[in-house]
Amino acid sequence: MEFTYENQGTNTYLCCSLTDMEIDTMGLGMITNNRIQGFVPSIFTQIDGRKYVKYNVSSKVTMKQFFSGEVNRSRLVSVFAEIAGALIQAEEYMLDINSIVLDTDYIFVNVSDYSIEVIYVPVEIVNGGNTEAAMFFKNIMFTTRFDASENCDYVAEIINFLNRTGVFSILQFKELLERLKWQPQDFASEKGNEGTPGNSSVEVTNDTRKPMVRENAPEFAPKPERETKPAAILAKQVKAPDFGDFGVPNPQKQDNGAAPSAVPEKGISLFYLLQHYNKENAEAYKEQKEVKRQRKNESADKVPKEKKPPKEKKAKKEKGHKQKTADAAVSFSVPGQQNFLSASLENVKDVPVQHAMSLVADVQETAPIAVPAMQNQLPGNEGFGETEYFSQDTESNEGTVLMGADEGMQKMQPYLIRLKNNERIPLDKDIFRIGRGRESSDYAIPENKFVGHSHCHILAREGEYFIVDENSKNHTYVNGTMINNNAERKLSHGTIIGIANEEFEFRLF
């Protein structure tokens, strides 16, 4: 069988030649006279003795294009379920399942709702039947790149089902896909009955999706209440102290008018005297104070006075005066004295280099004296010239050299310029899709109804770029010439691309 694409106005047809082949008239009548869900609408034509079946694939992309790049859970499970549904529909309409073309190049997807349509060729084809369908799904599972940011447990579950021994059941496979389509990703598989690490206390049964608490979930006993005592008992056990006028406990009023406490053994403090003032306490406080004074004098007479270390104030003062004099000598400028700078610098021989350089700067600001020779004599002054850059020869006067850049090399960064508004669109993917649908396109034009949901894509391969039309109704143009559907057209720098009534300029740099 030979397939070719043909454009008729806004429609795109996939043509299959049936010349010299035995046609299944019953199957041909079914697909041409009925609109069967999951099958591409088809018409039968005969020109000059040649027989053709034409399939209307307008505004649909091939499954191969749809699965290019990373495939997420929703995309894979939805498309697989649609294909399984088409195989079930074939049995209901008494169509031979062997005549369905299970090839990703000839299975077409509507990117707006993930629905698919397969090709039915009304001729007798002998192949593996259900075994062929199982191998088709299995090959896709082993060649598809899945989205690693999702929980990929569903991938293992589908592969385990396809690896089962025995007859492959389309009905059971469809049931599995429908369950995976609506099953939350954080729940476990049907067989596991154990939650994922984030949901260890939830399990899913076979006939319900409601979370159910485990029977062996740990039970936490309530904490025993703290033992409390009646307020009357606490009042007897703890009695609030009576505070005096100064905010301290008053011993004269505690214990229901008991006698005041005796004089402290350590003596009478001023604070205690103020609280318990009387003649006896006042005289005792005076005697106590006099005794302390006598003891202090006696101890001072016994211990000889130590000589205090000499003060350093005078030395520091003299040193600061010398430093101030040196600074004044350097910072002060007398016009007409040519050797004044060299004479002044003799006073700062022991000054650090950094400080000496700051002194030179002060001299240059105060007096217009030329000192290029003196700058060369100062140590550490080599870095006061022009700014130097990495990997630059100091002896050459060439321009700045960029780090890591090869001479004569220009990095190629392809992008599109939308001529309508001069918008710059970087082509940062190997397959860059352009269309009206936001979810199915890398660059969406939702306001333009003439652009298809998935209109075209730009393909990057081995440093070259190609544009491919995805069976759009309003077609894709290169420099004003319409290109064939699903055919690669090479792009060069400055190429004008027409997407329906939108124009873009392709640039490599």
C-alpha positions in Angstrom: 0.0 0.0 0.0 1.2 3.5 -0.8 0.0 6.6 1.1 0.3 10.2 -0.2 -1.0 13.5 0.9 -3.3 15.7 -1.2 -4.5 19.2 -0.6 -8.0 20.3 -1.8 -8.8 23.8 -0.8 -8.8 23.9 3.0 -8.9 20.1 3.4 -6.0 17.7 3.6 -6.5 14.1 2.4 -4.4 11.0 2.9 -4.8 9.0 -0.2 -4.3 5.2 -0.3 -4.1 3.4 -3.7 -6.0 0.1 -3.9 -5.2 -0.7 -7.5 -4.5 -4.4 -8.1 -5.8 -5.3 -4.6 -8.8 -7.3 -3.7 -11.3 -4.9 -2.0 -13.5 -5.9 0.9 -16.7 -4.4 -0.3 -18.5 -4.9 3.0 -15.9 -3.0 4.9 -15.7 -0.3 2.2 -19.4 0.3 2.5 -19.2 0.5 6.3 -16.5 3.2 6.4 -17.9 5.3 3.5 -21.5 5.2 4.5 -21.2 5.5 8.3 -19.5 8.0 10.6 -17.8 5.6 13.0 -16.3 7.0 16.1 -12.5 6.6 16.2 -12.2 6.2 12.4 -11.1 8.8 9.9 -13.9 9.8 7.5 -13.2 8.4 4.0 -14.4 8.5 0.4 -13.8 6.1 -2.4 -12.8 7.3 -5.9 -11.9 5.7 -9.2 -9.9 7.6 -11.9 -8.8 5.9 -15.1 -9.1 2.5 -13.7 -7.1 3.4 -10.6 -8.9 3.0 -7.2 -8.3 5.3 -4.2 -9.6 5.7 -0.7 -9.1 9.2 0.6 -9.2 10.0 4.3 -9.9 13.5 5.5 -7.1 14.3 8.1 -7.5 18.1 8.1 -6.4 19.8 11.4 -5.1 16.6 12.9 -1.5 15.6 13.7 0.0 12.2 13.5 0.5 10.2 16.6 4.3 10.2 16.0 4.3 14.0 16.0 2.1 14.1 19.1 4.3 11.8 21.1 7.6 13.6 20.1 9.4 14.9 23.1 8.3 14.1 26.7 4.8 12.5 27.1 2.8 13.0 30.2 0.3 10.7 31.9 -2.8 12.4 30.5 -1.6 12.4 26.9 -0.5 8.7 26.9 -3.4 7.2 28.7 -6.0 9.2 26.8 -4.6 8.3 23.4 -4.3 4.6 24.3 -7.9 4.5 25.6 -9.1 6.1 22.3 -7.2 3.5 20.2 -8.6 0.7 22.3 -12.1 2.2 21.9 -11.6 2.3 18.1 -10.7 -1.4 18.1 -13.8 -2.2 20.1 -15.9 -0.2 17.6 -14.5 -2.2 14.7 -15.9 -5.4 16.2 -19.4 -3.8 16.6 -19.4 -2.7 13.0 -18.1 -6.1 11.8 -14.9 -4.6 10.5 -11.8 -6.7 10.3 -9.4 -5.6 13.0 -6.5 -6.7 10.8 -7.4 -4.0 8.3 -6.7 -1.2 10.8 -3.4 0.4 10.2 -1.6 0.4 13.6 1.2 2.8 12.7 2.0 6.0 14.5 2.5 7.7 11.1 -1.1 7.0 10.2 -3.0 7.4 13.5 -4.2 11.0 13.8 -4.8 13.0 16.9 -7.0 16.0 17.6 -4.8 18.0 19.9 -7.7 20.0 21.4 -9.3 17.0 23.1 -6.8 14.1 22.6 -9.3 12.2 20.5 -7.8 9.9 17.8 -8.9 8.5 14.5 -7.4 5.4 12.8 -7.2 4.4 9.2 -9.2 1.4 7.9 -8.0 0.0 4.6 -10.8 -2.1 3.1 -8.6 -5.0 1.8 -7.9 -8.4 3.2 -4.7 -8.2 5.3 -3.4 -11.2 7.3 -1.5 -10.4 10.4 -1.5 -11.2 14.1 -4.8 -9.7 15.1 -4.9 -9.1 18.8 -1.3 -10.1 19.2 -0.4 -7.3 16.7 -2.3 -4.8 18.8 -0.5 -5.9 22.0 2.9 -5.5 20.3 1.9 -2.1 19.0 1.2 -0.8 22.5 4.3 -2.5 23.9 6.6 -0.9 21.3 5.3 2.5 22.1 5.8 2.0 25.8 9.5 1.1 25.3 10.2 3.9 22.8 8.4 6.9 24.4 10.1 9.4 26.7 7.9 10.0 29.7 7.7 13.1 31.8 9.9 12.4 34.8 8.2 15.1 37.0 5.2 12.9 37.3 4.5 9.7 39.2 5.3 7.0 36.6 3.7 4.1 38.4 1.1 3.9 35.6 3.9 3.0 33.1 4.8 -0.1 35.0 1.2 -1.1 35.4 0.5 -0.8 31.6 3.7 -2.8 30.8 2.8 -5.5 33.3 -0.6 -5.9 31.7 0.9 -6.1 28.2 3.4 -8.7 29.3 0.7 -11.1 30.6 0.7 -14.5 28.9 -2.5 -15.6 27.1 -4.9 -13.9 24.8 -4.7 -10.1 24.8 -8.1 -8.7 25.8 -9.0 -5.2 24.3 -11.9 -4.9 26.8 -9.8 -5.5 29.9 -7.1 -3.2 28.5 -9.7 -0.4 28.0 -10.9 -0.8 31.5 -7.4 -0.5 32.9 -6.8 2.7 30.8 -10.1 4.2 32.0 -9.2 3.6 35.6 -5.7 5.1 35.1 -7.2 8.1 33.4 -9.2 9.1 36.4 -7.2 7.6 39.2 -5.2 10.2 41.2 -1.5 10.0 40.7 -0.7 9.8 44.4 -2.8 6.7 44.9 -1.3 3.2 44.5 -2.1 0.7 41.8 -4.9 -1.8 41.8 -2.7 -4.7 43.0 -0.6 -2.9 45.5 -3.5 -1.8 47.9 -0.8 0.2 49.7 -0.6 3.9 49.6 2.4 5.8 48.3 4.9 7.2 50.8 2.9 10.4 51.0 -0.4 8.6 51.7 0.6 5.7 53.9 -2.6 5.7 55.8 -4.9 5.6 52.7 -5.7 2.6 50.5 -7.8 2.2 47.3 -10.2 -0.7 46.8 -11.0 -2.2 43.4 -14.5 -0.9 43.1 -14.3 2.5 44.9 -12.0 5.4 44.8 -12.9 6.8 48.2 -10.0 6.9 50.7 -10.4 4.4 53.5 -8.7 4.4 56.8 -6.5 1.4 57.5 -7.7 -1.1 60.1 -4.2 -1.3 61.6 -3.8 2.4 61.9 -2.2 3.3 65.2 -4.6 4.6 67.8 -3.4 7.4 70.0 -4.8 7.4 73.6 -5.9 10.8 74.9 -3.4 12.4 77.2 -4.5 12.1 80.9 -5.9 15.3 82.2 -3.7 17.2 84.7 -4.7 16.6 88.3 -6.1 19.7 89.8 -6.9 20.6 93.3 -9.8 22.7 94.7 -9.2 26.4 95.0 -9.8 26.3 98.8 -7.0 23.8 99.3 -4.6 25.8 97.2 -5.4 28.9 99.2 -4.4 27.2 102.4 -1.2 25.7 101.0 0.0 28.9 99.4 -0.5 32.2 101.1 0.2 35.5 99.4 2.8 37.6 101.2 1.9 41.0 102.5 3.9 43.7 100.8 4.9 46.9 102.5 5.0 50.4 101.1 8.2 49.8 99.2 6.9 46.7 97.3 8.8 44.2 99.4 7.4 41.6 101.9 6.6 43.3 105.2 7.7 41.0 108.1 5.8 43.1 110.7 2.4 42.2 109.1 2.9 38.6 108.2 1.6 35.6 110.1 -1.4 37.5 111.4 0.4 40.2 113.4 3.3 38.1 114.7 6.4 39.8 116.3 8.9 41.4 114.0 11.9 39.3 113.1 15.2 39.9 114.9 18.1 41.9 113.6 19.9 40.1 110.8 23.1 38.3 111.8 25.1 39.9 109.1 24.3 43.4 110.3 21.9 46.2 109.5 21.7 47.5 106.0 20.4 50.9 105.0 17.4 49.2 103.3 16.6 47.3 106.5 17.0 50.5 108.6 14.5 52.4 106.5 11.9 49.6 107.0 12.5 49.2 110.7 13.6 52.6 111.8 13.9 53.3 115.6 16.6 54.7 117.9 18.1 51.3 118.7 18.5 50.4 115.0 19.8 53.8 114.1 22.6 53.6 116.8 23.4 50.1 115.8 23.8 51.1 112.2 26.1 54.1 113.2 28.3 51.8 115.3 28.4 49.2 112.5 29.5 51.9 110.0 32.2 53.2 112.3 33.6 49.7 112.8 33.8 49.2 109.1 35.7 52.5 108.6 38.2 51.6 111.3 38.9 48.2 109.8 39.4 49.7 106.4 42.0 52.2 107.8 43.8 49.5 109.6 44.1 47.3 106.6 45.3 50.3 104.5 48.1 51.0 107.0 49.3 47.4 107.0 49.6 46.9 103.2 52.3 49.1 101.5 51.2 51.1 98.5 52.3 49.7 95.2 53.8 51.9 92.6 51.5 52.4 89.7 53.0 51.7 86.2 54.3 54.8 84.4 51.7 56.4 82.3 52.0 56.1 78.6 50.0 59.2 77.8 53.2 61.3 77.4 54.8 58.8 75.1 51.7 58.5 73.0 51.4 62.3 72.9 54.9 62.7 71.7 54.5 59.9 69.1 51.2 61.5 67.8 52.9 64.9 67.6 55.7 63.5 65.4 53.2 61.7 63.2 51.2 64.9 62.9 54.3 66.8 62.0 55.2 64.3 59.2 51.7 64.4 57.8 51.7 68.1 57.8 55.0 68.2 56.0 53.7 66.0 53.2 50.2 67.4 52.8 51.4 71.0 52.7 52.6 72.3 49.3 54.7 75.3 48.7 54.6 76.5 45.0 57.9 76.8 43.2 59.8 74.1 45.1 60.6 71.3 42.8 62.3 69.0 45.3 59.7 69.5 47.9 57.9 66.2 47.2 61.1 64.1 47.4 62.2 65.9 50.6 58.8 65.3 52.2 58.7 61.6 51.3 62.0 61.1 53.3 60.0 61.6 56.5 57.7 58.6 55.7 60.3 55.9 55.2 58.8 53.7 57.8 55.1 54.3 56.8 53.4 51.4 55.0 53.1 51.4 51.2 49.3 51.9 51.2 49.6 54.9 53.5 52.5 56.4 51.5 50.4 56.2 48.3 47.6 58.0 49.9 50.0 60.7 51.0 51.2 61.0 47.4 47.6 61.5 46.3 47.2 64.3 48.8 50.2 66.0 47.5 49.0 65.8 43.9 45.7 67.3 44.9 47.2 70.2 46.8 49.9 71.2 44.3 50.2 70.6 40.5 53.5 68.8 40.7 54.5 66.2 38.0 55.6 63.0 39.8 55.7 60.2 37.2 59.3 59.3 38.1 58.5 59.2 41.8 55.5 56.9 41.2 57.8 54.4 39.5 60.1 54.4 42.5 57.3 53.5 45.0 56.9 49.8 45.6 53.5 48.2 44.8 52.5 50.9 42.4 52.4 48.7 39.3 48.6 48.2 39.4 47.7 51.9 39.1 47.6 51.9 35.3 44.7 50.9 33.0 42.3 48.1 33.8 43.5 44.7 32.7 41.3 41.7 31.7 41.6 38.0 31.9 43.6 36.3 29.1 44.8 39.7 27.7 48.4 40.3 26.7 49.6 43.3 28.6 52.1 44.2 25.9 49.5 44.5 23.2 47.0 47.2 22.7 44.2 45.1 21.3 40.6 45.1 22.5 39.1 43.2 25.4 39.1 39.4 25.0 36.0 37.6 26.3 36.6 34.6 28.5 35.8 31.2 26.8 35.0 32.8 23.4 36.7 31.4 20.3 38.1 34.0 17.9 36.1 34.1 14.7 33.3 32.0 16.1 29.7 33.4 16.3 27.2 31.5 18.4 24.1 30.5 16.4 20.8 31.3 18.2 17.9 30.6 15.9 14.7 32.6 16.4 11.6 33.9 14.7 10.5 37.5 14.2 6.7 38.0 14.1 6.4 40.7 11.4 3.1 41.8 12.8 4.6 43.2 16.0 8.4 42.5 15.7 8.1 40.0 18.5 11.2 37.8 19.0 10.5 34.1 19.5 13.5 32.0 20.4 13.5 28.4 19.1 14.7 26.7 22.2 13.4 23.2 21.5 14.3 20.4 19.0 10.6 20.4 18.0 9.0 23.8 18.4 5.2 23.8 17.8 3.2 26.7 16.6 -0.6 26.8 16.7 -3.7 28.3 18.3 -3.9 25.9 21.3 -2.1 27.0 24.4 -1.5 23.5 25.8 -0.5 21.9 22.5 1.8 24.7 21.3 5.2 26.1 22.3 4.1 29.4 20.8 0.4 30.0 20.7 -1.6 32.5 18.6 -5.0 32.2 20.4 -6.5 35.3 18.9 -6.1 34.2 15.3 -8.9 31.8 14.2 -7.2 31.0 10.9 -4.4 29.3 12.7 -4.9 25.6 13.6 -4.7 24.2 17.1 -1.5 22.6 16.1 -0.6 24.3 12.8 3.0 23.4 12.2 6.3 22.8 13.9 10.0 23.6 13.4 12.4 20.7 13.6 16.1 21.0 14.6 18.3 18.2 13.4 22.2 18.2 13.2 22.4 22.0 13.1 19.8 22.4 10.3 16.2 23.5 10.7 13.1 22.3 8.9 9.4 23.3 9.0 6.6 20.8 8.8 2.9 21.5 8.3 0.6 19.4 10.5 -2.4 19.0 8.1 -3.6 22.6 8.7 -6.6 23.9 6.9 -5.0 27.2 6.0 -1.6 25.7 5.2 1.9 26.8 5.8 4.0 28.8 3.3 7.8 29.2 2.8 8.7 32.4 0.8 5.2 32.6 -0.5 5.0 28.9 -1.7 2.7 26.5 0.1 4.4 23.4 1.4 3.1 19.8 1.4 1.6 18.4 4.6 3.8 16.3 6.8 6.8 17.1 4.5 10.0 18.7 5.8 11.0 22.0 4.1 14.5 23.3 5.0 14.8 26.8 6.4 17.7 29.3 5.9 18.6 32.6 7.4 16.0 35.2 6.3 13.3 32.8 5.2 9.8 34.2 5.4 7.3 31.7 6.9 3.6 32.1 6.3 1.3 30.4 8.9 -2.2 31.0 7.6 -2.3 34.8 7.4 0.6 35.3 9.9 4.1 36.0 8.7 7.4 35.2 10.5 11.0 35.7 9.5 13.4 32.9 10.4 16.9 34.0 11.6 19.9 31.9 12.7 21.7 34.7 14.6 
